Amino acid sequence: MSNDNIDFNNIDRETLKEMQKLVLARLRASSDNLTISIGSTEYTKQEMLESVEKVTDLGKEIIEAQIEYLRDMATGAIYKEA
C-alpha cells in the first residue's frame, strides 16, 4: 500500500475538486446502508458525503483513503498485499 499522504494545504484547487468529484461519485453509488467506524464513532453515508463536500477532517480522511485505494488498484499493489 502507498504511503503518499495528500497535502491538503498545498494541493491545487482543481485537483482537489476532481478528487472530491470522484470520491462523491463512489460514495453515492454505494449502498444507502453504508457506514464506517473510526475509533468508537460510526458515520453514515450521508455524513460521509457531507464531510467530503465540505472537506472536513473526516472528509480529508475519506478522500485520502479512497484515492489510496484507487491508486493501489491501478498499480496492482492491492493484489500484492494478499
C-alpha positions in Angstrom: 0.0 0.0 0.0 1.1 3.6 -0.7 2.4 5.9 2.0 1.7 9.1 -0.1 -0.4 11.3 2.1 -2.3 14.2 0.4 -1.1 17.6 1.5 -4.4 19.4 1.6 -2.7 22.7 2.5 -0.7 22.7 -0.8 -2.9 20.8 -3.2 -4.1 22.5 -6.4 -7.7 23.6 -6.1 -8.7 21.9 -9.4 -7.0 18.6 -8.3 -8.9 18.7 -5.0 -12.2 19.3 -6.9 -11.5 16.3 -9.2 -10.7 14.1 -6.2 -13.9 15.2 -4.4 -16.0 14.5 -7.5 -14.5 11.0 -7.8 -15.0 10.2 -4.1 -18.5 11.6 -4.0 -19.5 9.6 -7.1 -18.1 6.4 -5.4 -20.0 7.2 -2.2 -23.3 8.0 -4.0 -23.0 4.7 -5.9 -22.6 2.7 -2.6 -25.4 1.2 -0.5 -27.6 3.6 1.5 -26.7 1.4 4.5 -23.0 2.2 4.1 -21.3 3.2 7.4 -17.7 3.4 8.5 -16.3 3.3 12.0 -13.4 5.4 13.1 -12.4 4.8 16.6 -15.7 4.4 18.5 -17.7 6.7 16.2 -19.8 5.4 13.4 -20.6 7.6 10.4 -23.5 7.2 7.9 -23.3 7.5 4.1 -24.9 11.0 4.4 -22.4 12.1 7.0 -19.5 10.9 4.8 -21.0 12.7 1.7 -21.3 16.0 3.7 -17.8 15.6 5.1 -16.3 15.1 1.7 -18.3 18.0 0.2 -17.1 20.4 3.0 -13.6 18.9 3.1 -13.7 18.5 6.9 -11.1 16.4 8.8 -13.3 13.4 8.3 -13.8 14.3 4.6 -10.0 14.5 4.2 -9.6 11.0 5.7 -12.2 9.6 3.4 -10.7 11.3 0.3 -7.2 10.1 1.2 -8.4 6.5 1.8 -10.4 6.4 -1.4 -7.6 7.8 -3.5 -5.1 5.5 -2.0 -7.3 2.5 -2.7 -7.8 3.5 -6.3 -4.1 4.2 -6.7 -3.2 0.8 -5.3 -5.8 -0.9 -7.6 -4.4 0.9 -10.6 -0.8 -0.1 -9.8 -1.7 -3.6 -8.8 -0.3 -3.0 -5.3 -3.6 -4.1 -3.7 -3.3 -7.5 -5.2 0.3 -8.0 -4.0 -0.8 -7.5 -0.3 -2.9 -10.6 -0.2 
